[in-house]
Amino acid sequence: MGHYIVRIHASTWDLLRDLQRLHDLDVFSKTAKQLDDYLFEIHGLLSDEQIENLSKKGYQIEIIANTAEVAKERRKGVPGLSLSPGDRSDRK
């Protein structure tokens, strides 16, 4: 099962609030905003199953990034991350 950083769109502010209150989803409350009179947006971290369930309820979901890919890219930038503590060749 994958996890994704997503943008969630809803037609009312109440539907957006329900994401955390009723559905107990991992949404980033500081990203909530009104885009126009009938479009509201928030970012969050959702699983495949959660995306499917919300889509069935009328929410529009836009996948921004796959968390596994983000983690892989971040590990590339951290020297020695894949080495165990005893394997570090830079120790003197």
N, C-alpha and C positions, 0 to 999 in steps of 0.2 A: 504494500500500500504506500503510495506516494503522499508527500505533503508539499504544499505550495504556498507561496506568498501570493495573495490575490487582491484584486479590487472587487468590492461587492457593491452593486448598484441596487437601489430600491426606489420605489415611487413615493414613499412617505418617510418622514422622520421617525414615526412610530415603528415602522417596519425595520428601520436601521437599528433603533434601540433594542428591538426584540432579539436581534442577533446575539447579544450578550445576555440579556435578561431572561429570555425564554429558551433559547437554544444553547446557552452556555458555551459559545464559541470563543476562540482566541482571536479577538479583534483588537485593533490598535486604536483606542478611543480618540487619541489626539489627531488622528487622520480623518475623522468624520467631518464631512462638509456638505453643504448644499450647492449643487451645480446649477440648478435652475428651479423653477417653481415645482416641478414634478420629478426631480432626479436628485438623489442623495447618494453619497459614496463614503465608503470606509475601507481601510485595508485590513487584512487579517492573515492568519495562518490556518489553512484548512486541509483536511485529508480528502482523498478521492471521494469517499463516501459522503462527507459533509458537502462537498461541491455538488454532488448528484442530488442530495436531499434538498438543498437550497434552490437549485435550479428548478426542481419540481414544484417548489412553493412560489415561483415567480421571480426570484432574485436573479439578477444578471451577474455572472461571475467572469472576471477576466484574470487569467493566470499571468502573473508578472514573472515568477521564477520558481523553479523546482528547488526545494531546499537541499536536496542531495547534491545537485550541481553547484549550488552556492558554497556548500561546505567543501566540496572538492576543490573549487577554485581558491578558496581561502587557505586551504592547507598548502597549496603550491607556493604561497607567499610567505610561509613560516618555515625558516630553515630548521632542519633537524626534527620536525614534527613527527615524521614517520619512524624515527629511530627510537629505540628503547634507551633509557638513561645510560646503560653500560656500553652502548655501541657508539657513543659520540666520538668522532675522530678529531674534533677540535679541542679536546681536553689535553692538558699538559701534566 
